Amino acid sequence: MKIVLRIGGSVLGSPPDPEVVEGYSKVVSELTGEGHTLAVIVGGGPLSRKYIESARKVGLSGFHQDLIAIHTSRLNARLVAMKLGGVSSVPTSINSMLARLSRNRVGVMGGLRPGITTDTVAAILAQKWNADLLVKGSNQEGIYTSDPKTDRKAKKLDSISYARMKEILGGHHTPGIHSIVDPVAVEQLAESRVKLIVLDGSDPRNVTLAVNGAKIGTVVS
């Protein structure tokens, strides 16, 4: 299968946790060994939001706040890429990522351009690449009826439609937005209909379970 793996920056840690990076390295190695091809998209997480806050306080525009976040995600992506295959550079466009995936079983990238998050980068790539599956490793067990951090009555949903996902997660992009799936990515996925699984990424082995068909996280299809 062609799999897009979106690793949330909040999952990696700030700075990235070596054990988490090691865990994802093992999972990617196992999946590529089974014949899958993986496009890994890495977010900036809490570190990027700290930079965004500093940029905002010194008066930088939303455009430049996004640029700062993009560079943070690319730094995280370089760390993951170097661990996976010793490659120090990461693609900075969809076309260059597609070119890398045509030559290798795995490619890693971070942010793309101001106005979109790495969730949206993953969604765009999944569509352009005709991916079979997009897996989002987040800091939640899946998609809930509302934010479980603020609503005790929030319930995890095992499977939902694209339309239901839009109802719960739709909205607008702002620099540093922290959503289980970015609202722009939600629109992109609803259009492309790429199968999405959102799961707890703190244990990288959950990704393997999802790829192998286990009932885990929230499936959007």
N, CA, C and O of each residue as an XYZ file, in Angstrom:
884
protein
N       0.830     -1.201      0.000
C       0.000      0.000      0.000
C       0.862      1.248      0.000
O       2.008      1.237      0.451
N       0.295      2.309     -0.509
C       0.909      3.633     -0.402
C       0.276      4.329      0.800
O      -0.914      4.641      0.799
N       1.090      4.565      1.820
C       0.589      5.084      3.090
C       1.202      6.439      3.412
O       2.422      6.603      3.371
N       0.357      7.403      3.729
C       0.832      8.685      4.244
C       0.727      8.611      5.761
O      -0.354      8.386      6.307
N       1.846      8.801      6.432
C       1.888      8.772      7.891
C       2.154     10.176      8.405
O       3.232     10.733      8.202
N       1.164     10.734      9.066
C       1.275     12.074      9.639
C       1.600     11.945     11.124
O       0.778     11.463     11.904
N       2.804     12.376     11.515
C       3.217     12.311     12.910
C       3.073     13.702     13.517
O       3.785     14.629     13.130
N       2.164     13.846     14.456
C       1.938     15.134     15.090
C       3.139     15.577     15.909
O       3.786     14.762     16.568
N       3.434     16.868     15.866
C       4.534     17.393     16.652
C       4.310     17.212     18.142
O       5.266     17.072     18.905
N       3.046     17.215     18.561
C       2.726     17.004     19.968
C       3.058     15.583     20.396
O       3.293     15.325     21.577
N       3.077     14.658     19.439
C       3.432     13.269     19.712
C       4.949     13.126     19.838
O       5.449     12.415     20.710
N       5.669     13.813     18.953
C       7.136     13.734     18.982
C       7.707     14.312     20.263
O       8.674     13.791     20.820
N       7.095     15.400     20.726
C       7.594     16.081     21.913
C       8.339     17.352     21.544
O       8.632     17.602     20.374
N       8.637     18.138     22.546
C       9.292     19.430     22.330
C      10.388     19.642     23.381
O      10.098     20.080     24.495
N      11.653     19.333     23.031
C      12.143     18.796     21.754
C      11.740     17.334     21.571
O      11.252     16.701     22.507
N      11.946     16.795     20.359
C      11.525     15.427     20.083
C      12.101     14.404     21.071
O      13.277     14.453     21.432
N      11.241     13.485     21.492
C      11.621     12.421     22.420
C      12.364     11.330     21.643
O      11.803     10.763     20.705
N      13.604     11.027     22.007
C      14.375     10.010     21.280
C      13.682      8.653     21.206
O      13.784      7.961     20.193
N      12.970      8.264     22.280
C      12.293      6.971     22.282
C      11.142      6.938     21.275
O      10.888      5.914     20.642
N      10.449      8.070     21.136
C       9.352      8.138     20.162
C       9.912      8.081     18.742
O       9.376      7.376     17.887
N      10.981      8.819     18.495
C      11.621      8.800     17.169
C      12.104      7.395     16.844
O      11.927      6.917     15.723
N      12.709      6.737     17.813
C      13.187      5.360     17.636
C      12.018      4.422     17.347
O      12.117      3.539     16.495
N      10.914      4.618     18.061
C       9.739      3.769     17.856
C       9.166      3.897     16.457
O       8.823      2.898     15.825
N       9.061      5.126     15.973
C       8.547      5.324     14.616
C       9.515      4.793     13.569
O       9.099      4.300     12.520
N      10.803      4.895     13.857
C      11.800      4.352     12.942
C      11.611      2.851     12.764
O      11.686      2.342     11.646
N      11.369      2.146     13.857
C      11.154      0.701     13.798
C       9.876      0.361     13.032
O       9.852     -0.570     12.227
N       8.811      1.129     13.292
C       7.533      0.873     12.623
C       7.653      1.094     11.115
O       7.176      0.277     10.327
N       8.281      2.181     10.720
C       8.454      2.474      9.297
C       9.297      1.392      8.636
O       8.991      0.950      7.529
N      10.362      0.963      9.316
C      11.223     -0.095      8.782
C      10.444     -1.396      8.586
O      10.610     -2.080      7.576
N       9.597     -1.730      9.556
C       8.791     -2.947      9.457
C       7.806     -2.872      8.291
O       7.652     -3.825      7.527
N       7.148     -1.726      8.170
C       6.124     -1.583      7.125
C       6.739     -1.571      5.728
O       6.193     -2.172      4.803
N       7.865     -0.893      5.575
C       8.531     -0.906      4.261
C       9.055     -2.300      3.951
O       9.079     -2.716      2.793
N       9.478     -3.026      4.992
C       9.945     -4.397      4.797
C       8.839     -5.322      4.330
O       9.095     -6.344      3.694
N       7.588     -4.949      4.653
C       6.424     -5.729      4.219
C       5.956     -5.332      2.821
O       4.999     -5.897      2.293
N       6.645     -4.349      2.228
C       6.318     -3.956      0.856
C       5.544     -2.662      0.718
O       5.241     -2.242     -0.399
N       5.215     -2.020      1.833
C       4.504     -0.749      1.777
C       5.476      0.390      1.461
O       6.672      0.290      1.733
N       4.952      1.461      0.890
C       5.717      2.689      0.685
C       5.112      3.760      1.578
O       3.893      3.933      1.608
N       5.967      4.485      2.312
C       5.463      5.446      3.292
C       5.945      6.861      3.019
O       7.133      7.102      2.805
N       5.001      7.786      3.032
C       5.294      9.220      3.000
C       5.047      9.741      4.403
O       3.906      9.756      4.866
N       6.096     10.166      5.082
C       5.999     10.600      6.469
C       5.980     12.123      6.537
O       6.899     12.782      6.052
N       4.936     12.677      7.138
C       4.795     14.126      7.270
C       4.888     14.469      8.757
O       4.091     13.988      9.562
N       5.855     15.294      9.110
C       6.141     15.590     10.515
C       5.740     17.025     10.860
O       6.044     17.958     10.117
N       5.058     17.189     11.987
C       4.625     18.509     12.425
C       5.612     19.167     13.380
O       6.560     18.538     13.850
N       5.370     20.449     13.657
C       6.236     21.204     14.549
C       5.796     21.148     15.997
O       6.616     21.288     16.904
N       4.493     20.942     16.223
C       3.966     20.765     17.567
C       4.157     21.942     18.508
O       4.162     23.093     18.069
N       4.313     21.667     19.797
C       4.435     22.730     20.803
C       5.584     23.696     20.531
O       5.481     24.888     20.821
N       6.673     23.182     19.978
C       7.823     24.046     19.695
C       7.470     25.114     18.669
O       7.836     26.280     18.822
N       6.752     24.706     17.617
C       6.369     25.684     16.596
C       5.410     26.719     17.165
O       5.464     27.891     16.790
N       4.525     26.288     18.077
C       3.579     27.238     18.666
C       4.292     28.248     19.572
O       3.869     29.399     19.683
N       5.367     27.811     20.210
C       6.161     28.753     21.007
C       6.812     29.801     20.119
O       6.850     30.983     20.461
N       7.321     29.358     18.982
C       7.915     30.291     18.033
C       6.866     31.240     17.458
O       7.126     32.431     17.285
N       5.685     30.710     17.164
C       4.600     31.539     16.644
C       4.226     32.622     17.647
O       4.006     33.775     17.277
N       4.154     32.239     18.928
C       3.819     33.201     19.966
C       4.875     34.297     20.059
O       4.538     35.470     20.217
N       6.138     33.925     19.965
C       7.215     34.923     19.979
C       7.119     35.837     18.760
O       7.294     37.051     18.865
N       6.841     35.239     17.607
C       6.717     36.023     16.378
C       5.550     37.004     16.467
O       5.640     38.147     16.019
N       4.457     36.529     17.053
C       3.282     37.396     17.213
C       3.602     38.565     18.134
O       3.215     39.701     17.859
N       4.309     38.287     19.231
C       4.592     39.328     20.212
C       5.566     40.389     19.697
O       5.557     41.528     20.163
N       6.403     40.005     18.736
C       7.316     41.014     18.159
C       6.691     41.707     16.953
O       7.332     42.525     16.293
N       5.414     41.366     16.670
C       4.677     42.086     15.639
C       4.727     41.509     14.243
O       4.356     42.187     13.285
N       5.179     40.269     14.102
C       5.218     39.667     12.773
C       3.812     39.270     12.325
O       2.959     38.925     13.143
N       3.591     39.325     11.029
C       2.278     39.008     10.455
C       1.982     37.519     10.573
O       2.865     36.713     10.867
N       0.704     37.168     10.333
C       0.314     35.769     10.327
C       1.092     34.972      9.298
O       1.440     33.815      9.534
N       1.369     35.596      8.142
C       2.156     34.945      7.079
C       3.529     34.550      7.617
O       3.975     33.420      7.418
N       4.198     35.479      8.297
C       5.536     35.196      8.811
C       5.496     34.270     10.028
O       6.445     33.525     10.271
N       4.410     34.313     10.788
C       4.251     33.354     11.877
C       4.191     31.932     11.317
O       4.785     31.008     11.872
N       3.463     31.776     10.211
C       3.382     30.472      9.561
C       4.747     30.028      9.035
O       5.101     28.854      9.139
N       5.509     30.956      8.474
C       6.841     30.618      7.968
C       7.733     30.064      9.070
O       8.463     29.094      8.864
N       7.667     30.689     10.238
C       8.444     30.220     11.379
C       8.032     28.786     11.742
O       8.882     27.934     11.998
N       6.728     28.535     11.760
C       6.228     27.193     12.093
C       6.676     26.163     11.067
O       7.001     25.030     11.422
N       6.696     26.550      9.800
C       7.121     25.642      8.731
C       8.572     25.211      8.935
O       8.901     24.033      8.797
N       9.431     26.166      9.263
C      10.842     25.835      9.473
C      11.022     24.913     10.682
O      11.898     24.049     10.684
N      10.195     25.101     11.699
C      10.264     24.225     12.870
C       9.881     22.794     12.498
O      10.541     21.843     12.916
N       8.809     22.643     11.707
C       8.390     21.302     11.301
C       9.441     20.651     10.410
O       9.638     19.437     10.474
N      10.110     21.437      9.587
C      11.148     20.872      8.715
C      12.360     20.416      9.517
O      13.026     19.449      9.148
N      12.644     21.110     10.609
C      13.737     20.676     11.480
C      13.393     19.325     12.117
O      14.231     18.424     12.162
N      12.163     19.191     12.604
C      11.714     17.902     13.143
C      11.767     16.815     12.071
O      12.175     15.684     12.337
N      11.347     17.175     10.852
C      11.346     16.213      9.747
C      12.765     15.760      9.416
O      12.988     14.588      9.113
N      13.722     16.678      9.472
C      15.116     16.316      9.180
C      15.645     15.334     10.212
O      16.378     14.405      9.873
N      15.280     15.536     11.460
C      15.697     14.610     12.510
C      15.155     13.213     12.227
O      15.894     12.231     12.300
N      13.867     13.121     11.905
C      13.245     11.832     11.622
C      13.862     11.212     10.365
O      14.140     10.013     10.341
N      14.077     12.015      9.329
C      14.641     11.514      8.072
C      16.050     10.966      8.262
O      16.408      9.932      7.697
N      16.839     11.668      9.061
C      18.202     11.214      9.313
C      18.210      9.896     10.083
O      19.061      9.040      9.839
N      17.274      9.728     11.002
C      17.166      8.476     11.740
C      16.709      7.344     10.831
O      17.206      6.222     10.936
N      15.764      7.630      9.939
C      15.212      6.587      9.082
C      16.198      6.123      8.018
O      16.296      4.930      7.729
N      16.931      7.078      7.433
C      17.795      6.661      6.332
C      19.047      7.477      6.137
O      19.708      7.363      5.105
N      19.385      8.302      7.114
C      20.600      9.089      6.993
C      20.501     10.244      6.019
O      21.513     10.854      5.674
N      19.289     10.551      5.570
C      19.090     11.645      4.611
C      18.883     12.943      5.381
O      17.951     13.046      6.179
N      19.746     13.939      5.148
C      19.663     15.178      5.930
C      18.729     16.209      5.320
O      18.291     17.130      6.009
N      18.416     16.067      4.021
C      17.521     17.022      3.372
C      16.104     16.475      3.354
O      15.896     15.262      3.332
N      15.130     17.382      3.364
C      13.731     16.973      3.252
C      13.093     17.747      2.107
O      13.417     18.917      1.904
N      12.189     17.117      1.351
C      11.505     17.812      0.261
C      10.738     19.028      0.781
O      10.205     19.011      1.891
N      10.692     20.072     -0.028
C       9.981     21.290      0.352
C       8.839     21.603     -0.611
O       8.305     22.712     -0.611
N       8.470     20.626     -1.425
C       7.312     20.766     -2.308
C       6.692     19.392     -2.510
O       7.341     18.370     -2.286
N       5.441     19.373     -2.932
C       4.762     18.106     -3.195
C       5.456     17.356     -4.324
O       5.646     16.143     -4.238
N       5.838     18.072     -5.384
C       6.486     17.416     -6.523
C       7.805     16.772     -6.143
O       8.110     15.666     -6.589
N       8.599     17.463     -5.313
C       9.887     16.881     -4.919
C       9.671     15.677     -3.998
O      10.458     14.731     -4.017
N       8.616     15.714     -3.203
C       8.296     14.561     -2.360
C       7.863     13.379     -3.226
O       8.279     12.246     -2.983
N       7.036     13.636     -4.230
C       6.605     12.574     -5.126
C       7.786     11.965     -5.867
O       7.837     10.756     -6.090
N       8.741     12.822     -6.249
C       9.942     12.330     -6.931
C      10.746     11.421     -6.012
O      11.260     10.390     -6.446
N      10.855     11.803     -4.746
C      11.598     10.976     -3.796
C      10.897      9.639     -3.576
O      11.548      8.598     -3.492
N       9.575      9.672     -3.482
C       8.824      8.436     -3.265
C       8.889      7.501     -4.477
O       8.730      6.288     -4.340
N       9.121      8.064     -5.645
C       9.253      7.230     -6.845
C      10.569      6.458     -6.851
O      10.719      5.463     -7.560
N      11.529      6.940     -6.040
C      12.848      6.299     -5.982
C      13.062      5.470     -4.720
O      13.890      4.560     -4.700
N      12.306      5.791     -3.661
C      12.540      5.175     -2.363
C      11.248      4.664     -1.738
O      10.154      5.094     -2.105
N      11.389      3.744     -0.792
C      10.247      3.205     -0.069
C       9.705      4.175      0.976
O       8.590      4.008      1.469
N      10.502      5.188      1.310
C      10.074      6.140      2.333
C      10.592      7.528      2.005
O      11.704      7.686      1.500
N       9.778      8.530      2.294
C      10.173      9.931      2.164
C       9.632     10.682      3.368
O       8.588     10.323      3.912
N      10.342     11.727      3.786
C       9.934     12.498      4.967
C       9.933     13.979      4.621
O      10.862     14.468      3.979
N       8.898     14.697      5.040
C       8.863     16.138      4.845
C       8.110     16.808      5.986
O       7.421     16.149      6.765
N       8.252     18.133      6.074
C       7.549     18.912      7.080
C       6.536     19.829      6.425
O       5.760     19.398      5.572
N       6.541     21.104      6.826
C       5.581     22.058      6.294
C       5.844     22.441      4.857
O       6.910     22.172      4.303
N       4.837     23.083      4.260
C       4.900     23.380      2.826
C       4.862     24.874      2.537
O       5.795     25.418      1.947
N       3.784     25.542      2.953
C       3.665     26.974      2.670
C       2.730     27.612      3.697
O       1.917     26.920      4.309
N       2.843     28.934      3.889
C       1.947     29.626      4.833
C       0.482     29.428      4.454
O       0.131     29.370      3.275
N      -0.366     29.326      5.479
C      -1.797     29.183      5.248
C      -2.304     27.763      5.401
O      -3.512     27.533      5.463
N      -1.375     26.795      5.464
C      -1.791     25.408      5.643
C      -0.880     24.733      6.668
O       0.298     25.071      6.784
N      -1.433     23.784      7.401
C      -0.653     23.039      8.377
C      -0.107     21.756      7.748
O      -0.387     21.448      6.589
N       0.671     21.022      8.530
C       1.184     19.751      8.028
C       0.067     18.718      7.854
O       0.235     17.766      7.092
N      -1.056     18.881      8.536
C      -2.225     18.035      8.260
C      -2.663     18.208      6.809
O      -2.949     17.236      6.110
N      -2.709     19.459      6.375
C      -3.139     19.734      5.006
C      -2.093     19.278      4.004
O      -2.436     18.793      2.926
N      -0.823     19.427      4.348
C       0.241     18.897      3.492
C       0.024     17.400      3.278
O       0.108     16.905      2.154
N      -0.255     16.688      4.368
C      -0.498     15.243      4.281
C      -1.712     14.935      3.414
O      -1.688     13.996      2.619
N      -2.776     15.726      3.566
C      -4.004     15.501      2.791
C      -3.780     15.765      1.300
O      -4.261     15.013      0.452
N      -3.044     16.841      0.986
C      -2.752     17.159     -0.414
C      -1.889     16.072     -1.040
O      -2.153     15.614     -2.151
N      -0.853     15.668     -0.310
C       0.038     14.625     -0.823
C      -0.714     13.323     -1.033
O      -0.508     12.642     -2.038
N      -1.583     12.972     -0.096
C      -2.355     11.732     -0.215
C      -3.184     11.728     -1.498
O      -3.305     10.701     -2.165
N      -3.751     12.882     -1.835
C      -4.553     12.980     -3.056
C      -3.675     12.911     -4.295
O      -3.966     12.153     -5.219
N      -2.602     13.697     -4.324
C      -1.730     13.743     -5.500
C      -1.040     12.409     -5.753
O      -0.787     12.042     -6.901
N      -0.740     11.694     -4.693
C      -0.008     10.424     -4.760
C      -0.940      9.236     -4.962
O      -0.487      8.115     -5.194
N      -2.253      9.489     -4.873
C      -3.255      8.419     -4.913
C      -3.000      7.398     -3.811
O      -2.995      6.190     -4.048
N      -2.789      7.912     -2.601
C      -2.491      7.042     -1.463
C      -3.674      6.150     -1.115
O      -4.829      6.511     -1.340
N      -3.371      4.990     -0.568
C      -4.412      4.061     -0.140
C      -4.924      4.415      1.254
O      -6.064      4.109      1.604
N      -4.061      5.067      2.048
C      -4.412      5.314      3.443
C      -3.610      6.480      3.998
O      -2.429      6.646      3.694
N      -4.283      7.292      4.825
C      -3.608      8.346      5.586
C      -3.811      8.045      7.063
O      -4.945      7.951      7.533
N      -2.708      7.893      7.798
C      -2.775      7.633      9.232
C      -2.262      8.854      9.970
O      -1.147      9.310      9.712
N      -3.060      9.393     10.887
C      -2.656     10.542     11.693
C      -2.388     10.072     13.115
O      -3.302      9.648     13.822
N      -1.120     10.151     13.530
C      -0.757      9.859     14.907
C      -0.869     11.130     15.725
O      -0.078     12.057     15.552
N      -1.851     11.178     16.617
C      -2.135     12.394     17.366
C      -1.940     12.156     18.861
O      -1.480     11.093     19.276
N      -2.298     13.166     19.669
C      -2.220     13.018     21.127
C      -3.575     12.655     21.728
O      -3.792     12.809     22.930
N      -4.484     12.170     20.880
C      -5.786     11.660     21.323
C      -5.998     10.277     20.720
O      -5.306      9.892     19.777
N      -6.947      9.538     21.262
C      -7.198      8.181     20.786
C      -7.989      8.148     19.493
O      -8.158      7.084     18.897
N      -8.476      9.297     19.053
C      -9.245      9.359     17.829
C     -10.012     10.661     17.770
O      -9.662     11.623     18.455
N     -11.052     10.702     16.962
C     -11.913     11.875     16.843
C     -13.078     11.720     17.815
O     -13.704     10.662     17.879
N     -13.362     12.763     18.561
C     -14.440     12.743     19.557
C     -15.599     13.638     19.105
O     -15.457     14.447     18.188
N     -16.726     13.478     19.758
C     -17.893     14.294     19.436
C     -17.648     15.765     19.755
O     -18.272     16.646     19.164
N     -16.739     16.025     20.690
C     -16.305     17.376     21.035
C     -14.923     17.250     21.674
O     -14.404     16.142     21.812
N     -14.332     18.359     22.058
C     -12.983     18.329     22.616
C     -12.995     17.619     23.976
O     -13.585     18.133     24.926
N     -12.353     16.447     24.086
C     -12.377     15.706     25.353
C     -11.610     16.403     26.473
O     -11.777     16.059     27.643
N     -10.784     17.363     26.130
C     -10.023     18.089     27.148
C     -10.890     19.107     27.893
O     -10.586     19.502     29.018
N     -11.968     19.515     27.240
C     -12.845     20.517     27.853
C     -14.254     20.013     28.110
O     -15.023     20.646     28.833
N     -14.596     18.867     27.517
C     -15.952     18.343     27.645
C     -15.900     16.901     28.150
O     -15.489     15.994     27.426
N     -16.317     16.705     29.388
C     -16.289     15.368     29.980
C     -17.225     14.394     29.271
O     -17.028     13.180     29.327
N     -18.243     14.933     28.605
C     -19.219     14.085     27.938
C     -18.811     13.713     26.508
O     -19.541     13.008     25.812
N     -17.659     14.183     26.086
C     -17.188     13.870     24.738
C     -17.008     12.366     24.572
O     -16.484     11.694     25.460
N     -17.439     11.852     23.448
C     -17.333     10.419     23.176
C     -16.475     10.170     21.938
O     -16.595     10.853     20.920
N     -15.616      9.181     22.059
C     -14.788      8.799     20.920
C     -15.648      8.091     19.878
O     -16.499      7.266     20.212
N     -15.413      8.425     18.620
C     -16.153      7.833     17.519
C     -15.276      6.799     16.818
O     -14.158      7.114     16.409
N     -15.764      5.583     16.677
C     -14.965      4.522     16.057
C     -14.883      4.675     14.543
O     -13.856      4.371     13.938
N     -15.966      5.146     13.936
C     -15.978      5.370     12.487
C     -16.988      6.449     12.154
O     -18.074      6.501     12.730
N     -16.619      7.309     11.219
C     -17.504      8.405     10.806
C     -17.360      8.658      9.307
O     -16.430      8.174      8.661
N     -18.295      9.419      8.782
C     -18.252      9.809      7.373
C     -17.458     11.101      7.232
O     -17.156     11.764      8.224
N     -17.123     11.452      6.003
C     -16.439     12.723      5.742
C     -17.324     13.900      6.144
O     -16.842     14.902      6.672
N     -18.612     13.767      5.889
C     -19.543     14.839      6.228
C     -19.582     15.070      7.738
O     -19.605     16.213      8.196
N     -19.587     13.986      8.506
C     -19.603     14.102      9.963
C     -18.298     14.716     10.463
O     -18.301     15.500     11.412
N     -17.193     14.360      9.830
C     -15.914     14.936     10.200
C     -15.931     16.453      9.986
O     -15.399     17.204     10.803
N     -16.539     16.895      8.894
C     -16.634     18.331      8.621
C     -17.481     19.035      9.676
O     -17.172     20.157     10.078
N     -18.541     18.381     10.121
C     -19.401     18.974     11.157
C     -18.628     19.206     12.449
O     -18.794     20.231     13.109
N     -17.781     18.241     12.801
C     -17.066     18.303     14.078
C     -15.826     19.184     13.997
O     -15.548     19.943     14.925
N     -15.075     19.094     12.895
C     -13.738     19.694     12.836
C     -13.593     20.825     11.820
O     -12.509     21.392     11.688
N     -14.653     21.160     11.107
C     -14.554     22.224     10.109
C     -14.272     23.574     10.736
O     -14.462     23.759     11.938
N     -13.813     24.529      9.917
C     -13.512     25.868     10.419
C     -12.518     26.583      9.538
O     -12.521     26.406      8.319
N     -11.656     27.399     10.151
C     -10.692     28.190      9.400
C      -9.297     28.030      9.980
O      -9.126     27.734     11.163
N      -8.308     28.231      9.124
C      -6.906     28.137      9.552
C      -6.457     29.395     10.276
O      -6.776     30.510      9.863
N      -5.711     29.205     11.364
C      -4.997     30.300     12.020
C      -3.614     29.784     12.374
O      -3.465     28.592     12.643
N      -2.575     30.653     12.383
C      -1.228     30.199     12.713
C      -1.187     29.488     14.060
O      -1.697     30.000     15.057
N      -0.573     28.299     14.084
C      -0.442     27.552     15.328
C      -1.689     26.810     15.754
O      -1.758     26.332     16.886
N      -2.684     26.697     14.875
C      -3.929     26.024     15.231
C      -3.636     24.620     15.744
O      -2.793     23.912     15.193
N      -4.339     24.222     16.806
C      -4.124     22.907     17.405
C      -5.444     22.161     17.399
O      -6.252     22.295     18.318
N      -5.654     21.376     16.356
C      -6.885     20.607     16.184
C      -6.503     19.174     15.871
O      -5.440     18.919     15.306
N      -7.365     18.241     16.234
C      -7.060     16.839     15.979
C      -6.811     16.606     14.488
O      -5.954     15.804     14.119
N      -7.563     17.309     13.630
C      -7.280     17.391     12.197
C      -7.580     18.824     11.776
O      -8.673     19.332     12.028
N      -6.620     19.472     11.141
C      -6.781     20.865     10.734
C      -8.008     21.034      9.833
O      -8.249     20.186      8.974
N      -8.795     22.113     10.008
C     -10.021     22.292      9.217
C      -9.793     22.364      7.707
O     -10.651     21.933      6.936
N      -8.660     22.895      7.277
C      -8.370     22.929      5.828
C      -8.130     21.513      5.323
O      -8.563     21.154      4.228
N      -7.436     20.709      6.131
C      -7.203     19.305      5.763
C      -8.525     18.549      5.721
O      -8.719     17.676      4.874
N      -9.432     18.883      6.633
C     -10.749     18.249      6.662
C     -11.466     18.465      5.328
O     -12.036     17.530      4.765
N     -11.433     19.695      4.830
C     -12.068     20.001      3.539
C     -11.394     19.221      2.405
O     -12.066     18.681      1.526
N     -10.068     19.170      2.439
C      -9.304     18.470      1.409
C      -9.647     16.976      1.393
O      -9.850     16.391      0.329
N      -9.710     16.377      2.559
C     -10.004     14.947      2.649
C     -11.444     14.634      2.254
O     -11.717     13.600      1.643
N     -12.361     15.531      2.605
C     -13.756     15.336      2.229
C     -13.920     15.351      0.709
O     -14.804     14.698      0.154
N     -13.048     16.111      0.055
C     -13.092     16.188     -1.408
C     -12.421     14.983     -2.059
O     -12.954     14.408     -3.008
N     -11.249     14.602     -1.549
C     -10.468     13.534     -2.178
C     -10.947     12.140     -1.790
O     -10.738     11.183     -2.536
N     -11.594     12.016     -0.616
C     -12.108     10.745     -0.120
C     -11.001      9.729      0.162
O     -11.217      8.524      0.036
N      -9.836     10.207      0.537
C      -8.773      9.299      0.971
C      -9.135      8.762      2.354
O      -9.519      9.530      3.236
N      -9.018      7.468      2.543
C      -9.330      6.865      3.843
C      -8.383      7.402      4.908
O      -7.169      7.445      4.709
N      -8.948      7.811      6.035
C      -8.179      8.398      7.133
C      -8.400      7.611      8.414
O      -9.529      7.248      8.747
N      -7.313      7.352      9.130
C      -7.408      6.781     10.480
C      -6.676      7.714     11.432
O      -5.485      7.977     11.265
N      -7.398      8.214     12.434
C      -6.811      9.068     13.465
C      -6.672      8.232     14.730
O      -7.647      7.648     15.204
N      -5.459      8.175     15.277
C      -5.223      7.313     16.430
C      -4.226      7.946     17.398
O      -3.636      8.991     17.121
N      -4.058      7.286     18.532
C      -3.085      7.719     19.538
C      -1.687      7.397     19.033
O      -1.306      6.232     18.925
N      -0.926      8.442     18.724
C       0.401      8.242     18.164
C       1.498      8.138     19.190
O       2.663      7.976     18.825
N       1.163      8.228     20.476
C       2.199      8.147     21.501
C       2.864      6.776     21.508
O       4.020      6.648     21.910
N       2.134      5.746     21.064
C       2.704      4.416     20.871
C       2.762      4.140     19.378
O       1.734      3.834     18.774
N       3.944      4.240     18.762
C       4.062      4.053     17.314
C       3.516      2.723     16.807
O       3.129      2.616     15.643
N       3.481      1.712     17.669
C       2.976      0.404     17.245
C       1.503      0.454     16.853
O       1.016     -0.431     16.149
N       0.792      1.485     17.306
C      -0.609      1.634     16.911
C      -0.741      1.815     15.403
O      -1.741      1.415     14.808
N       0.272      2.420     14.791
C       0.251      2.615     13.336
C       0.269      1.262     12.633
O      -0.479      1.043     11.680
N       1.114      0.364     13.096
C       1.182     -0.976     12.513
C      -0.152     -1.694     12.655
O      -0.614     -2.351     11.722
N      -0.764     -1.566     13.821
C      -2.068     -2.191     14.048
C      -3.101     -1.673     13.052
O      -3.872     -2.447     12.483
N      -3.109     -0.344     12.846
C      -4.078      0.261     11.935
C      -3.866     -0.212     10.502
O      -4.824     -0.550      9.807
N      -2.618     -0.236     10.064
C      -2.307     -0.672      8.700
C      -2.723     -2.123      8.485
O      -3.152     -2.498      7.394
N      -2.593     -2.939      9.535
C      -2.935     -4.357      9.430
C      -4.416     -4.646      9.679
O      -4.821     -5.806      9.745
N      -5.226     -3.586      9.818
C      -6.667     -3.770      9.879
C      -7.286     -3.881     11.255
O      -8.475     -4.179     11.368
N      -6.503     -3.647     12.319
C      -7.059     -3.709     13.668
C      -8.034     -2.572     13.891
O      -7.908     -1.507     13.286
N      -9.007     -2.796     14.760
C      -9.955     -1.743     15.109
C      -9.315     -0.812     16.130
O      -9.246     -1.130     17.317
N      -8.856      0.321     15.665
C      -8.153      1.251     16.529
C      -8.391      2.680     16.031
O      -8.503      2.918     14.829
N      -8.465      3.616     16.961
C      -8.660      4.998     16.576
C     -10.027      5.261     15.967
O     -11.004      4.578     16.277
N     -10.080      6.262     15.096
C     -11.300      6.609     14.363
C     -11.038      6.474     12.869
O     -10.076      7.036     12.346
N     -11.885      5.736     12.196
C     -11.765      5.574     10.755
C     -12.741      6.524     10.068
O     -13.934      6.536     10.373
N     -12.217      7.320      9.136
C     -13.059      8.223      8.329
C     -13.042      7.692      6.901
O     -11.992      7.612      6.262
N     -14.213      7.334      6.420
C     -14.292      6.742      5.072
C     -15.691      6.920      4.508
O     -15.963      6.492      3.386
